[in-house]
Each structure stands twice: as C-alpha cells, then as structure tokens.
Amino acid sequence: MPNQLVADLADQLWEAGRARAPIEPLTDRHPELEVDDGYAIQTRNIERRVAAGAHIRGRKIGLTSRAMQELLGVTEPDYGVLLDDMFVEDGDEIPLETMVQPRVEAEMAFILDQDLTGPGVTTANALAAIAGVLPAIEIVDSRVAGWRIKLADTVADNASSGRWSSAASSPGSPTSTRGWSAWR
C-alpha cells in the first residue's frame, strides 16, 4: 500500500477518534487493505500519540477466542498498543463522551518481568517471563461504524483499543512492572 494512502487512512481514524464520529470500514472503501497495511496505519497513529507525549505501557492481544475469530472470519489474533492515557484507576468513571462506541470486556493482564523480543521466542520463554496474572477490564472502542470490522480494520484501529483498568494499573503499584496485555 502506498505511504500516502497509509497516511490518509491513519488520518481518517485519527479524526474519527477526535470527533467521536465513527467512519465506514476502511476495507469497504479499500478492499485491497491487508493486515500488514493495518499495522502500518496503527503504527502511524501510535507514533503520533507518542510524539504528543503519550508513553507506551504495554501491549494487548485481541480476537484470541475461536468464537470471536469465527464471528469476524479470521484465523489469527490482532495486536495493539496500550498507552498511559488509556489506563484508568480502578473505580474511576469514564465519561461516555470520551468514547466512540464502547463495549466492556473482562480480560486477564499478564505481568511480565522481562521483555519478549524475537524472532525465536518460544512458549517456554513466554511462560518464564510471566511474573503474575491479574483480572482486568478493557473498554474496547471502535472508530469503525457499527463495529463492522474485518481484521485489517481492527488492526488499523489499534485493535479497537479504548481504555484499560486493573486493580494494579495505578502507578506505584508493586505489580505494575512490564507486561503484555498489561503494562510496562
């Protein structure tokens, strides 16, 4: 996909989030959009947020259940980035007007005491890196109208990320170290 088109689609998702106005699926307008293109779009918007002062706190994995994969017609999970401004304290209110199309999901937050870098990361490496597991709540939020997403759409939309909360999500918590589907 040409860089200018990646930039244009990233801008459209950015504006949808800013205006709290969902857009039509990117894949409806660009059926050639592939998952790798979605990650390029996601990366562009994450870099924009980091340049504006946000800090990467972790990663998320979505579409991990067979039921969700079958619903979307995919055979693989998607990945997104968790930024510090996405975390809310346990019990805090989240104003609805800050979201586009929120939904709530129960999650498991894996706390890692070491980063996993690849290629070559094995299951044994991943298991050895886990320092703990905590319950968490994710408020997923799609900038794509009616949640009519295909895999490339949700990947481009940072895996439909919105907000994240866990009892240990507050700074200074003895469990807030580095994490996958959690924080770092």
C-alpha positions as CSV (number, residue, x, y, z in Angstrom):
1,M,0.0,0.0,0.0
2,P,1.4,3.4,-0.9
3,N,2.7,5.5,2.0
4,Q,0.3,8.4,1.2
5,L,-2.7,6.1,1.4
6,V,-1.5,4.7,4.8
7,A,-1.2,8.3,6.0
8,D,-4.6,9.2,4.7
9,L,-6.3,6.2,6.3
10,A,-4.5,6.9,9.6
11,D,-5.7,10.5,9.5
12,Q,-9.3,9.3,8.9
13,L,-9.2,7.0,12.0
14,W,-7.4,9.8,14.0
15,E,-10.2,12.3,13.1
16,A,-12.9,9.7,13.9
17,G,-11.5,9.3,17.4
18,R,-11.0,13.0,17.9
19,A,-14.5,13.9,16.7
20,R,-16.1,10.9,18.3
21,A,-17.7,10.1,14.9
22,P,-17.2,6.6,13.5
23,I,-16.3,6.1,9.9
24,E,-17.2,3.5,7.4
25,P,-14.9,0.4,7.4
26,L,-11.6,1.0,5.7
27,T,-11.9,-2.3,4.0
28,D,-15.2,-1.3,2.4
29,R,-13.5,1.6,0.6
30,H,-10.2,-0.2,0.1
31,P,-10.9,-4.0,-0.3
32,E,-7.2,-4.5,-1.1
33,L,-6.3,-3.5,2.5
34,E,-4.3,-6.3,4.2
35,V,-3.4,-6.9,7.8
36,D,0.2,-5.6,7.3
37,D,-1.3,-2.4,5.9
38,G,-3.5,-2.2,9.1
39,Y,-0.4,-2.5,11.2
40,A,1.3,0.3,9.2
41,I,-1.8,2.5,9.8
42,Q,-1.8,1.6,13.5
43,T,1.9,2.4,13.9
44,R,1.4,5.8,12.3
45,N,-1.2,6.8,14.8
46,I,0.7,5.3,17.8
47,E,3.8,7.3,16.7
48,R,1.6,10.4,16.5
49,R,0.3,9.9,20.1
50,V,3.8,9.2,21.4
51,A,5.1,12.3,19.7
52,A,2.4,14.2,21.5
53,G,3.6,12.9,24.9
54,A,1.9,9.5,25.4
55,H,4.0,6.7,26.7
56,I,3.7,3.0,25.8
57,R,2.8,1.0,28.8
58,G,2.2,-2.4,27.2
59,R,0.5,-4.4,24.5
60,K,-2.9,-6.1,24.0
61,I,-3.9,-9.1,22.2
62,G,-7.5,-9.3,20.8
63,L,-9.5,-11.8,18.9
64,T,-8.0,-14.7,21.0
65,S,-11.1,-16.8,21.2
66,R,-12.3,-19.1,18.5
67,A,-15.8,-17.6,18.8
68,M,-14.6,-14.1,18.0
69,Q,-12.4,-15.2,15.2
70,E,-15.3,-17.1,13.6
71,L,-17.6,-14.1,14.1
72,L,-15.1,-11.9,12.1
73,G,-14.0,-14.7,9.7
74,V,-10.3,-14.6,10.8
75,T,-7.9,-17.2,12.0
76,E,-5.4,-15.1,14.0
77,P,-5.5,-12.6,16.8
78,D,-4.7,-9.0,16.5
79,Y,-2.3,-6.9,18.5
80,G,-2.5,-3.3,19.8
81,V,-0.5,-0.9,21.9
82,L,-1.6,0.3,25.4
83,L,-0.6,3.9,26.1
84,D,-0.6,5.6,29.5
85,D,-3.6,7.8,28.7
86,M,-5.7,4.6,28.2
87,F,-5.4,3.5,31.8
88,V,-8.0,4.4,34.4
89,E,-7.9,3.8,38.1
90,D,-10.0,1.0,39.5
91,G,-13.4,2.6,40.2
92,D,-12.9,5.8,38.2
93,E,-15.7,7.0,36.0
94,I,-15.1,7.2,32.3
95,P,-17.2,9.9,30.6
96,L,-19.1,8.4,27.8
97,E,-18.4,11.5,25.6
98,T,-14.7,10.5,25.5
99,M,-15.6,7.2,23.7
100,V,-17.0,6.4,20.2
101,Q,-18.7,3.0,20.6
102,P,-17.5,1.5,23.8
103,R,-18.0,-2.1,24.9
104,V,-16.7,-3.8,28.0
105,E,-14.7,-7.0,28.1
106,A,-13.3,-9.0,31.0
107,E,-9.6,-9.7,30.5
108,M,-6.5,-11.2,32.0
109,A,-3.5,-9.0,32.4
110,F,-0.2,-10.8,32.2
111,I,2.6,-9.1,34.1
112,L,6.0,-9.8,32.6
113,D,9.3,-9.3,34.4
114,Q,11.2,-9.3,31.2
115,D,10.6,-8.2,27.6
116,L,10.0,-10.8,24.9
117,T,11.9,-10.0,21.8
118,G,12.1,-12.1,18.7
119,P,12.3,-13.8,16.4
120,G,12.8,-17.1,18.2
121,V,10.7,-16.5,21.3
122,T,9.4,-19.9,22.4
123,T,6.4,-20.9,24.6
124,A,8.9,-21.7,27.3
125,N,10.4,-18.2,27.0
126,A,7.0,-16.6,27.3
127,L,6.0,-18.7,30.3
128,A,9.3,-18.0,32.1
129,A,8.7,-14.2,31.6
130,I,5.3,-14.2,33.3
131,A,5.6,-12.7,36.8
132,G,1.9,-12.7,37.5
133,V,-1.7,-12.6,36.2
134,L,-4.4,-10.1,37.3
135,P,-8.1,-9.6,36.4
136,A,-8.7,-6.5,34.3
137,I,-11.4,-4.7,32.4
138,E,-10.9,-3.5,28.9
139,I,-13.3,-0.9,27.4
140,V,-12.9,-1.6,23.7
141,D,-13.9,1.2,21.4
142,S,-14.1,1.1,17.6
143,R,-13.7,4.1,15.3
144,V,-15.4,2.0,12.6
145,A,-19.2,2.5,12.3
146,G,-21.3,-0.2,13.8
147,W,-18.3,-2.4,14.6
148,R,-18.5,-3.6,11.0
149,I,-14.8,-4.6,11.2
150,K,-12.7,-7.0,9.4
151,L,-9.2,-8.0,10.7
152,A,-7.4,-5.2,8.8
153,D,-9.9,-2.6,10.1
154,T,-9.5,-3.5,13.8
155,V,-5.7,-3.8,13.4
156,A,-5.6,-0.3,11.8
157,D,-7.7,0.9,14.7
158,N,-5.2,-0.3,17.3
159,A,-7.1,-3.5,17.9
160,S,-10.2,-1.5,18.8
161,S,-8.5,-0.2,22.0
162,G,-10.2,2.2,24.3
163,R,-9.4,2.2,28.0
164,W,-8.0,-0.3,30.4
165,S,-8.4,-0.8,34.2
166,S,-7.0,-3.3,36.7
167,A,-6.6,-3.0,40.4
168,A,-2.9,-2.8,39.8
169,S,-3.0,-0.3,37.0
170,S,-2.1,2.6,39.2
171,P,1.5,4.0,39.2
172,G,3.4,2.8,42.2
173,S,1.6,-0.5,42.5
174,P,4.1,-3.2,43.3
175,T,2.8,-5.2,40.4
176,S,3.0,-2.5,37.7
177,T,6.2,-3.6,36.0
178,R,6.3,-4.6,32.4
179,G,3.6,-6.5,30.6
180,W,1.9,-8.0,27.6
181,S,-1.8,-7.3,27.6
182,A,-1.0,-5.2,30.7
183,W,1.7,-2.6,31.1
184,R,5.4,-1.9,31.3
